[in-house]
Amino acid sequence: MKRIIAMIMACSVLMLFGCSGETAANTDYTTTIDGQAAVISFLEGSLSEGKIKADNGTYTFAYSMDGTLSIVYPNGYIYSQKDVGGGIAVPADYDASAVEKLGYIDGFSLARAISSASDSGRNDTDGAPIILSLFLLAVGIWFISAPRSAWWISKGWYFKNAEPSDLSLIVYRVGGCVLVFGGIISFFA
């Protein structure tokens, strides 16, 4: 019965650490692309498709499942590019100078701006909750500084006049070091 209660409590704690408050995600990124002011707007809940509103019109873009980025220009022209082994594959008929003569933004520049906005959107949502980092640090420091009390909480209370072995105290100290290290890593992640 005690194990079931402990498992339920552990699952509850893990679920609570996975929760994060709803924040109003700003999906609009203002930038300058080739000297033109532009606002990159992602569809709600997506960082793979959206619109770019620039001085010379509205562009739409979407990533397909194979990683191909397609950008539809205001005049209907479709620019697409795909990352291939560290390089970029573009259509053979793409002429950057002709696009710029029409007053539109170059496809490479648009793709770079979309990628930057998408990365900054990911960075806004990534990372572990601060409470998880603090919890890992606190438990780790406790295991390092007082392994005997940590052992007593986990096993010692069950037995009368029980004493932990030296090996179990070493295991608690090593586990505490791992938890402190994990807490520091999750704090900066």
C-alpha positions as CSV (number, residue, x, y, z in Angstrom):
1,M,0.0,0.0,0.0
2,K,2.8,2.4,0.9
3,R,4.5,1.7,-2.5
4,I,1.3,2.5,-4.3
5,I,0.9,5.8,-2.5
6,A,4.6,6.6,-3.1
7,M,4.1,5.9,-6.9
8,I,1.0,8.0,-7.0
9,M,2.8,10.9,-5.3
10,A,5.8,10.5,-7.7
11,C,3.6,10.5,-10.7
12,S,1.7,13.6,-9.4
13,V,5.0,15.4,-8.9
14,L,6.2,14.5,-12.3
15,M,2.9,15.7,-13.9
16,L,3.1,19.0,-12.0
17,F,6.6,19.6,-13.3
18,G,5.4,19.1,-16.8
19,C,2.7,21.7,-16.5
20,S,3.4,25.3,-17.5
21,G,1.1,28.2,-17.4
22,E,-0.6,29.4,-20.5
23,T,1.1,32.5,-21.8
24,A,0.0,34.7,-24.6
25,A,2.5,33.6,-27.2
26,N,3.5,36.5,-29.4
27,T,3.7,35.0,-32.9
28,D,4.6,38.3,-34.6
29,Y,8.2,39.1,-35.2
30,T,9.2,42.5,-36.5
31,T,12.4,42.6,-38.6
32,T,14.1,44.3,-41.5
33,I,14.7,42.1,-44.6
34,D,17.0,43.6,-47.3
35,G,16.2,47.1,-46.1
36,Q,12.4,46.6,-46.0
37,A,10.4,46.5,-42.7
38,A,8.6,43.2,-42.3
39,V,6.4,41.5,-39.8
40,I,6.6,37.7,-39.7
41,S,3.4,36.1,-38.4
42,F,3.1,32.4,-37.7
43,L,-0.2,30.6,-37.6
44,E,-1.4,29.9,-34.1
45,G,0.4,26.9,-32.6
46,S,2.8,26.6,-35.5
47,L,6.3,27.7,-36.3
48,S,6.2,26.2,-39.8
49,E,3.7,28.3,-41.7
50,G,2.5,31.9,-41.8
51,K,2.7,35.2,-43.5
52,I,5.2,38.0,-44.0
53,K,3.8,41.5,-44.3
54,A,6.4,43.7,-46.0
55,D,6.4,47.2,-47.6
56,N,5.8,45.7,-51.0
57,G,3.0,43.1,-50.2
58,T,2.2,40.0,-48.2
59,Y,4.1,36.8,-48.7
60,T,2.9,33.4,-47.4
61,F,5.2,30.5,-46.4
62,A,5.0,26.9,-45.3
63,Y,7.4,24.1,-44.6
64,S,6.4,20.7,-46.0
65,M,7.0,17.4,-44.2
66,D,10.3,16.8,-46.2
67,G,11.7,20.2,-45.0
68,T,11.0,22.1,-48.2
69,L,10.2,25.8,-47.6
70,S,7.8,27.3,-50.0
71,I,7.2,31.0,-50.2
72,V,4.4,32.5,-52.3
73,Y,5.2,36.0,-53.5
74,P,2.5,38.7,-53.8
75,N,2.4,38.2,-57.6
76,G,1.8,34.5,-57.2
77,Y,5.4,33.3,-57.9
78,I,6.4,30.3,-55.7
79,Y,9.9,30.2,-54.4
80,S,11.0,26.9,-52.8
81,Q,14.2,25.7,-51.2
82,K,15.3,22.6,-49.5
83,D,18.3,21.9,-47.2
84,V,20.3,19.1,-48.8
85,G,23.4,17.9,-46.9
86,G,24.4,21.3,-45.7
87,G,23.6,23.0,-49.0
88,I,20.4,24.7,-50.3
89,A,18.6,23.4,-53.4
90,V,16.5,26.0,-55.2
91,P,14.5,25.8,-58.5
92,A,16.7,26.1,-61.6
93,D,14.5,28.9,-63.0
94,Y,14.9,31.1,-59.9
95,D,16.5,34.5,-60.8
96,A,17.2,36.6,-57.7
97,S,17.9,39.8,-59.8
98,A,14.6,39.5,-61.6
99,V,12.7,39.2,-58.3
100,E,14.5,42.3,-57.0
101,K,13.8,44.3,-60.1
102,L,10.1,43.7,-59.4
103,G,10.7,45.2,-56.0
104,Y,10.3,42.0,-54.1
105,I,12.6,40.6,-51.4
106,D,15.1,37.9,-52.4
107,G,14.0,34.3,-51.5
108,F,17.2,33.6,-49.7
109,S,16.7,36.6,-47.4
110,L,13.1,35.7,-46.8
111,A,14.1,32.1,-45.9
112,R,16.8,33.4,-43.5
113,A,14.4,35.7,-41.8
114,I,11.8,33.0,-41.4
115,S,14.4,30.6,-40.0
116,S,15.5,33.3,-37.5
117,A,12.0,34.1,-36.4
118,S,11.2,30.4,-36.0
119,D,14.3,29.8,-33.9
120,S,13.5,32.7,-31.6
121,G,9.9,31.3,-31.3
122,R,11.4,28.0,-30.2
123,N,13.7,29.6,-27.8
124,D,10.8,31.3,-26.1
125,T,9.1,28.0,-25.3
126,D,12.1,25.7,-24.7
127,G,13.6,25.0,-21.3
128,A,12.8,23.4,-18.1
129,P,10.5,25.1,-15.5
130,I,12.6,26.9,-12.9
131,I,10.8,25.0,-10.1
132,L,12.3,21.8,-11.5
133,S,15.8,23.2,-11.4
134,L,15.4,24.4,-7.9
135,F,13.9,21.1,-6.7
136,L,16.7,19.1,-8.3
137,L,19.3,21.4,-6.7
138,A,17.6,21.2,-3.2
139,V,17.3,17.4,-3.2
140,G,20.8,17.1,-4.6
141,I,22.3,19.3,-1.9
142,W,20.3,17.4,0.7
143,F,21.6,14.1,-0.5
144,I,25.2,15.4,-0.5
145,S,25.1,17.1,2.9
146,A,22.9,14.7,4.9
147,P,22.8,11.3,3.2
148,R,22.0,9.6,6.5
149,S,18.7,11.5,6.8
150,A,17.9,10.9,3.1
151,W,18.5,7.2,3.7
152,W,16.3,7.2,6.8
153,I,13.4,8.9,4.8
154,S,13.6,6.2,2.1
155,K,14.4,3.0,4.2
156,G,15.4,3.6,7.8
157,W,12.0,4.5,9.2
158,Y,10.8,1.0,8.3
159,F,13.3,-0.8,10.5
160,K,14.0,-0.4,14.2
161,N,17.6,0.7,15.1
162,A,18.7,0.4,11.5
163,E,21.9,2.0,10.3
164,P,22.9,2.7,6.7
165,S,25.9,1.0,5.2
166,D,28.9,3.1,4.0
167,L,28.0,2.0,0.4
168,S,24.5,3.3,0.7
169,L,25.8,6.7,2.0
170,I,28.2,6.9,-0.9
171,V,25.4,6.1,-3.4
172,Y,23.3,8.9,-1.9
173,R,26.2,11.3,-2.2
174,V,26.9,10.3,-5.8
175,G,23.2,10.6,-6.6
176,G,23.2,14.0,-4.9
177,C,26.0,15.1,-7.2
178,V,24.1,13.9,-10.2
179,L,21.0,15.8,-9.1
180,V,22.9,19.0,-8.5
181,F,24.5,18.7,-12.0
182,G,21.1,18.0,-13.5
183,G,19.6,21.0,-11.7
184,I,22.3,23.3,-13.0
185,I,21.9,22.0,-16.5
186,S,18.1,22.3,-16.5
187,F,18.5,25.8,-15.0
188,F,20.5,27.0,-18.0
189,A,18.6,24.9,-20.6
